[in-house]
Every structure is written in C-alpha cells, then in structure tokens.
Amino acid sequence: MASPIPLSNDIETPRSEKPVLVKQGAETAPESSAEGGLGIAVGGAVVQFGQQRVLRGLNVTVAPGEFLAIVGRSGCGKSTLLRLIAGLEKPSAGTVSFDGEASAGLRSDVRIMFQDARLLPWKSVLDNVRIGAPGGDKAKALEALDLVGLADRAGEWPSVLSGGQRQRVALARALAGNPRLLLFDEPLGALDALTRIEMQDLIERLWQERQFTAIIVTHDVSEAVALADRVVLVENGAISLDVDIALSRPRERVSGFAYYEKMILDRVMTRSKDDGSEDGYSI
Amino acid sequence: MSRSIKWKQNGFSIGLQWLIPVIIVIVWQWLGSLGVISSRILPTPLSTLEAGVKLIRNGELFGYIGDSTRRALIGFAIGGSIGFILGFLNGIVSLSEKLTDTSIQMIRNIPHLALIPLVIAWFGIGEEAKIFLVALGVAFPIYLNTHHGIRSVDSGLIEMGRTYGLTGFALFRSIILPGALPAILIGVRYALGIMWITLIVAETISSDSGIGYMAMNAREFMQLDVVVLSILLYALLGKLSDWLAKLMERSWLKWHPQYR
C-alpha cells in the first residue's frame, strides 16, 4: 500500500535541484565521525538457513550519516541483510564492518526497530523506554519520550496505546541510548496511511537532528523515496540497483518524486520502459 | 457520589455470587426441620453450626484446621518448587527437556492417589505420607504450566531484549518470567484445587489429626453433624485459596487487559 497523498502545497521540486543532504560526509575518514553516524561496509556476505541461501555474496557500503533504503520483493533477503548488519544473523562467508572494524555481533550503538513495536506489556511506557537508556536512566528515557511527543503517556501500559503510538515508544526506546546506527525493519508496515506519513516525517526530522546513520527496509517504494538519500534494490540475495535520490528535503511528493518512484518500481517489478501500466505496486 | 455507586455495584456483585449458596442452605434447613430429610441422613445447617460452636469451645476445631492447613502448605511449597524449577529448566534448556520430559509425562499419568497403599507402606500414617502425596499432586500442574508459559513467551520480545544487551538473569527477570507468569498462575490455581482434594483423601484414609480425621472419627460415633461440618470446611478452605490465587493474578497481572 502506498500513500501518495500530497501533504503540502504543490511547489515544483525539479529533480535537477542540488541535493542537500545526499551523501554528506561520504568522503570523510571513519575516525572523524566518532560521535556521528557509523559507516558500514558489507563485503561478499553469504547468509544461509539450512540449504537455502538467502544472501549470495552481497556487497554494500553505507556512508556515516547516510539514510539508506533497502527495497525488494518479499523473500528477497532484505530483512536478512538488515538483521545481518544488526548482528542478529551471522554470515557464513563475507564480512560486516563498522567504521573499518569487523563486526563482533550485537553493539550498543546500533539499534533496530521491528515491524511490531515489541514493547514489554508488563512495563509502563517509561520503563519500556528505560530499557534503551544507558543504565536505565530515567531522565534520558523521559527526554526520548519527549522527542517522539509521548512524554504525557509515560505512566500508561502499552496495551492502551494505538499502533502508531507504540511504534513511537519503540522509536524513543531506540533513541534513548543515542545510537550511531538505527535500523528499521518495515516499522511502518502495520500502520495506516496517515500515521505512516506522520511517522516518516518524525523519523526524517530525528535523523536530521541526531545525525545517525539510518537504514530502512521497506516494500513501499514511495516510502523509500520519501526518506532515503539512496535506495538499493535486493534481488536474489544481491544488490541489483543502487540509486541516489537527488531531491531536496523536506521532500514534496510531486514531479521529481514520481520520477524516482516510477523508475525504482519499474525495476522492482521488472517492467519494461514502454509498459505503461500504473496499477497497484504493493508487493 | 460515584464512590457510593461503585460500592453499591460491588455489594450487588458480591450478593449475586453468594445468592445460590445461601438459597441452598435455607432450603436445606427448611427441608430438615420439616422432617423431609432425616437428621440421621443429613443434619440441618443449624445443628452443624452447633457442632461447630461446640468444637470451637473445646479448641479441637482450630487445631484440626491448623494441622490440615500446615500439611497443605508444606506439600504445596515442596511440590510447587519442584514443578516450577523443572518446568523452568525444561522450558529453557533443551537437553534437560530431552532428558526428563518423557519420564515426567509417564509419572504424570499415574493417578497420584493410587499410590496411597504404597505411601502408607513407606511412611506409615505420619505427616510425611500426606505431605508427599500433596507435593506429588501439586507438582505436575505447576510443571506443565510453567513449561508451557516459558515456551510461549514471545520470541520477538526475547530478541528485542538481546539487542538491548539483556542476557542471563536480567533477561529472565524482565522478559521471560513476567511473560510466563499468566500461565504459571493458572497452574497455581489448578494446583490449589488438587492440593485440597489430595489432602481430603489422604486424611480420610489414614490420619490421627486434621479435618479428614475429624470426619472419620465422627462417623464412628455417628456424629453426622461433625461430618457435614468438615465437608463444609473443605469447601470454605477451597474457596479461600481460590480467592488468594485471584488476588495474586490481580496484583501481578494488572498490566494484562484480561485481568483488569
């Protein structure tokens, strides 16, 4: 399901316009980004479950502070790639490295958000966020809740919150420890169209403020184009398309946007150029 | 204003819960005093009450209740701990499950009351026999529910905990145990019922104190009012432990929408 609802006035955003945040710091040395985003390099990664090879020698690098979107059909291995970077899966061949150092599994400066919020139902909203704060620091947790606009719900049980609010609490939990890399595994997949756009804006704003590296896995191309500096397509366990999105932020969902959306979508659906059908692209 | 309405609602709901027991007692008394039910078959509630007052006066009643309760609680504590530890271990360590689960399932299917002759041969009619039987009866429901509860903790939550650096005891305390608690408490509630049933049977067959002994002793002297009194005592004690289990659920599971 896509959400091509024009949010703001129809100001033309020509796609020739200079990108503002694209690949900032792509050329900077890893050590200069000690407090900023993590730089990631995945080289020749192979992940297999039993006989089935999900990733087959996949290569991708992400610059510090970059916002990368991974798209692809279901079952293509995009979530496995994200879980590999998070340290939740081990590669049977190949490497994952952060700022030039080989990854040794889970890291405290890498946080992942899942499709379901995964809040502990027996802890209050604030105590859930404290799981992410270093040492369970209450002030840091409240600050993070404030960032997502839910400070007034701190004392409630997660079961009384709406789906979008739960995801915002999960976002606060992820942000409470000031991560240098934030991974999103289709976190907005279960939300309604309007809540999704609200969440996309929130994620974009926080990414700009906090300067962390962000990777989002999504099947919604429009979401990928709305958020990311760069979109990669995973097909058969490898990257088969890598596009820089040269649109200024905040992004308007008008002409330039549609160009990227159609280009990537056509490639995902392996449509030929002259195939003009525009019908449903939820995968 | 709203408080008094709430109080009225609570009072109404409690009244509704006790409506049927009260009606039964009234009808029973009425039939008894009309002579429809002979007092040699079933004494009336009033004469049962009189017997109770008499036994309270000479101090025997509370002594017997105390003996029975002590046996029940010691047996419950022993059997409950064994069931909980085994269920927890087998829920987490697959080697331990492979090793013990088959044996546990085999023993579980033996009615534990069938062991009474053997238990009397081993322990005589002393305390050990009754505590052993209660512990045996209580261990299995707690084992099964703890095992099931730990197995059914959402693996997504455990994965989330691991990504936030929770391991070992911290993971157990903040995710696995609270996640398994609803199932464990169902086991506790069920085990409390088994606890009383086991004790009634064990005390009736072989004992020199306790409520069951009081009933059997009274039967020898045809004091049916005392027999009925001890049956009623079991009903009240059963209700009391169920109420305690509910209280535990309300206070430990208040996050759970079903228990609010």
HADDOCK unambig.tbl for C-alpha pairs under 7 A between the chains (distance, minus, plus):
assign (segid A and resid 106 and name CA) (segid B and resid 163 and name CA) 6.31 0.50 0.50
assign (segid A and resid 108 and name CA) (segid B and resid 164 and name CA) 6.95 0.50 0.50
assign (segid A and resid 118 and name CA) (segid B and resid 156 and name CA) 6.66 0.50 0.50
assign (segid A and resid 118 and name CA) (segid B and resid 157 and name CA) 5.65 0.50 0.50
assign (segid A and resid 118 and name CA) (segid B and resid 160 and name CA) 6.83 0.50 0.50
assign (segid A and resid 121 and name CA) (segid B and resid 255 and name CA) 6.48 0.50 0.50
assign (segid A and resid 122 and name CA) (segid B and resid 255 and name CA) 5.14 0.50 0.50
assign (segid A and resid 131 and name CA) (segid B and resid 164 and name CA) 6.97 0.50 0.50
assign (segid A and resid 132 and name CA) (segid B and resid 164 and name CA) 6.34 0.50 0.50
assign (segid A and resid 157 and name CA) (segid B and resid 255 and name CA) 6.34 0.50 0.50
